Every structure is written in C-alpha cells, then in structure tokens.
C-alpha cells in the first residue's frame, strides 16, 4: 500500500470523477447514442460491442443491458472460442473486424471501447465498420487525437491517463445511455413471479 492515507488520496481522486464524468457537454453525446440505438432497434438491427481487457467487460455489460433492459438487440464477440479462432486464422489485429464482417447487417451499429483508442484490433474493426457503412460509437481516453476517436460517428472521450478512471466513466456514460433509452433509472430487473 502507498504511504498516502485515504484522506490524502481520495478527495482529489474522486474530484477527477466529478470533473470528467459529469460535465453538461456529455448530455448531447449520450442523447445522440440513445437516438442511434433506438433507430437501430426500429429498423430491426443490433448493436455490436467489442473491446479488449476491461473494455471487453464494459462491452459485455452494455450489450446485456441494452438487450434485456433497453429492448435493443446487442451482442459482443468475447467468446474465447471465437476470439482464439479468429485471432489464429486472421491475426489478433484483425479478429474484431472479421467478427463484424461475419455478423453485420446493414441495419446495425458498432460500439468499440478502448482506453487508448490505439489498439489495432479495435481500430481495424472501426475501419471495417466504416467501410461497409455502419455507424461507429467509440469510448476512448488518454489522447484526444487517438485513431478510434477520429473514426467514430459518436465519440465518448475521457481526457485522462488514469485507466481505472477512464474505464469507470465509460461504464457510467454507457449505462446512462441505456437508462435514457428506458426513460428511468429505477426499474425491476427480475421477472415477477406469476400468481
């Protein structure tokens, strides 16, 4: 453990969340993503999520909640069989692009999450999605000129080098979008037993 006490470390740490996550400028971006997601649903499409590491976990969270709570079909490509097969056959840098190629329809949209915005697998997925006319939503951080952000139609950007802070803010913004689609933040998540 560091030599800092919690009272020395945490106030500035949590202030970073307040400063970065809740600026009113994010409202319009969340609204644009919610509108895109609703349009994808209305035309019978799906959202395709992907990321590496913790961003894969955020992708899975988003896909499940968009599907179950938001009633918008969403999938991820994080099955170990799929990843290892496609990475083995096409190279790790191309596995996400190939997954999109195999699963995409013209009504779909792609959501790609990467703290750095530089991971070749994610950048190549965005390039492929754009090449076939699919809208791309990105969640990135660190450098404002990262390649994934530059490719996105809707970009969520956290100007921080702190990986955990960026990843958690991505999750806040993603779930805020889902709740905006639903129209409320408090709702039943389990099926009510039949009497």
C-alpha positions in Angstrom: 0.0 0.0 0.0 1.2 3.6 -0.7 2.3 5.9 2.0 -0.7 8.1 1.4 -3.7 7.9 3.7 -7.2 7.6 2.2 -8.0 11.1 3.3 -4.9 12.3 1.4 -5.5 10.3 -1.7 -9.3 10.0 -2.2 -10.6 13.6 -2.3 -8.5 14.5 -5.4 -9.2 11.1 -6.9 -13.0 11.4 -6.6 -12.8 15.0 -7.7 -11.4 13.7 -11.0 -14.6 11.7 -11.5 -16.8 14.7 -10.8 -14.7 16.9 -13.2 -14.5 14.4 -16.0 -17.7 12.4 -15.9 -20.5 14.9 -15.3 -19.8 17.9 -17.5 -23.0 19.0 -19.2 -21.4 18.6 -22.6 -21.7 14.9 -22.3 -25.5 15.2 -22.3 -25.8 15.7 -26.0 -23.4 12.8 -26.8 -25.4 10.5 -24.6 -28.6 11.7 -26.3 -27.1 11.0 -29.8 -26.1 7.5 -28.8 -29.6 6.8 -27.3 -31.2 8.1 -30.6 -28.9 5.9 -32.7 -29.7 2.9 -30.5 -33.4 3.5 -30.8 -33.1 3.9 -34.6 -31.1 0.6 -34.8 -33.9 -1.1 -32.8 -36.6 0.4 -35.0 -35.0 -0.8 -38.2 -34.6 -4.3 -36.8 -30.8 -4.1 -36.3 -28.5 -4.8 -33.5 -25.6 -3.1 -31.6 -22.3 -5.0 -31.9 -19.9 -4.3 -29.0 -16.2 -5.1 -28.7 -13.1 -4.1 -26.6 -10.0 -5.6 -25.1 -9.4 -6.4 -21.4 -11.6 -4.4 -19.0 -13.2 -2.7 -22.1 -14.4 -6.2 -23.1 -16.2 -6.4 -19.7 -17.8 -3.0 -20.3 -18.8 -4.1 -23.7 -20.5 -7.2 -22.3 -22.3 -5.1 -19.6 -23.6 -2.7 -22.3 -24.7 -5.5 -24.6 -26.6 -7.3 -21.9 -28.3 -4.2 -20.5 -29.2 -2.8 -24.0 -30.8 -6.2 -24.8 -32.5 -7.0 -21.6 -33.4 -3.6 -20.2 -33.4 -1.4 -23.3 -35.1 -3.9 -25.6 -32.4 -3.2 -28.2 -30.7 -6.3 -29.5 -27.0 -6.2 -28.8 -24.1 -8.7 -29.0 -20.4 -9.0 -28.1 -17.7 -11.1 -29.7 -15.9 -12.1 -26.5 -16.4 -15.8 -26.6 -13.0 -17.4 -26.1 -13.6 -19.9 -29.0 -14.4 -17.1 -31.4 -11.5 -14.9 -30.3 -8.9 -17.6 -30.4 -10.3 -19.0 -33.8 -10.4 -15.6 -35.5 -7.1 -14.4 -33.9 -5.4 -17.6 -35.0 -6.8 -17.5 -38.6 -6.8 -13.7 -39.3 -4.3 -12.3 -36.7 -5.1 -10.7 -33.4 -5.2 -7.2 -35.0 -8.0 -8.4 -37.3 -10.2 -10.6 -35.2 -12.8 -7.9 -34.3 -13.0 -6.7 -37.9 -13.6 -10.3 -39.1 -16.2 -10.8 -36.4 -18.1 -7.8 -37.6 -17.7 -9.0 -41.2 -19.4 -12.3 -40.2 -22.2 -10.8 -38.1 -23.0 -7.4 -39.6 -26.2 -6.4 -41.3 -26.9 -3.0 -42.9 -29.2 -2.0 -40.0 -26.5 -2.5 -37.4 -24.2 -0.2 -35.5 -20.8 -0.9 -33.8 -19.7 0.2 -30.3 -16.0 0.0 -29.7 -14.3 0.6 -26.4 -10.6 1.3 -25.8 -9.0 3.5 -23.2 -6.1 4.3 -25.5 -8.0 4.3 -28.7 -4.9 2.9 -30.3 -5.4 -0.9 -30.1 -5.0 -2.2 -33.6 -7.8 -4.8 -33.2 -10.3 -2.1 -32.3 -9.1 0.5 -34.8 -9.2 -2.1 -37.6 -12.8 -3.0 -36.5 -13.8 0.7 -36.8 -12.2 1.0 -40.2 -14.0 -2.1 -41.4 -17.3 -1.0 -40.0 -16.9 2.4 -41.7 -16.0 0.7 -45.0 -19.4 -1.1 -45.1 -21.4 2.0 -44.0 -22.1 1.1 -40.3 -22.1 3.9 -37.7 -19.4 3.6 -35.1 -19.7 4.7 -31.5 -16.4 4.9 -29.6 -15.5 5.2 -25.9 -11.8 6.2 -25.5 -9.5 8.2 -23.3 -5.9 9.5 -23.0 -5.1 11.4 -26.2 -7.7 13.5 -28.0 -6.3 12.6 -31.4 -6.4 8.8 -30.9 -7.3 6.8 -34.1 -10.5 5.2 -32.8 -12.0 8.6 -31.7 -11.1 10.0 -35.1 -13.0 7.2 -36.9 -16.2 7.4 -34.7 -19.5 9.0 -35.7 -20.3 9.4 -32.0 -17.3 9.6 -29.7 -17.2 9.5 -25.9 -13.8 10.8 -24.8 -12.3 11.0 -21.3 -9.2 13.3 -21.2 -7.3 11.3 -18.6 -4.4 8.8 -18.5 -5.8 7.0 -15.4 -7.1 3.7 -16.8 -9.4 2.9 -13.9 -11.0 6.3 -14.0 -11.5 6.2 -17.8 -12.9 2.7 -17.7 -15.4 3.6 -14.9 -16.5 6.8 -16.6 -17.1 4.8 -19.8 -19.4 2.5 -17.8 -21.2 5.5 -16.3 -21.9 7.0 -19.7 -22.8 3.7 -21.3 -25.4 2.8 -18.6 -26.7 6.4 -18.6 -27.4 5.9 -22.3 -29.3 2.7 -21.6 -31.4 4.4 -18.8 -32.1 7.3 -21.1 -33.5 4.8 -23.7 -35.6 3.3 -21.0 -36.6 6.7 -19.6 -35.9 5.9 -16.0 -33.1 4.8 -13.6 -35.2 2.6 -11.3 -36.9 -0.4 -12.7 -37.5 -4.1 -11.9 -34.7 -6.3 -13.3 -36.2 -9.6 -12.4 -39.3 -11.3 -13.7 -42.3 -11.0 -11.4 -43.5 -14.5 -10.4 -46.8 -15.5 -11.7 -49.5 -15.8 -9.1 
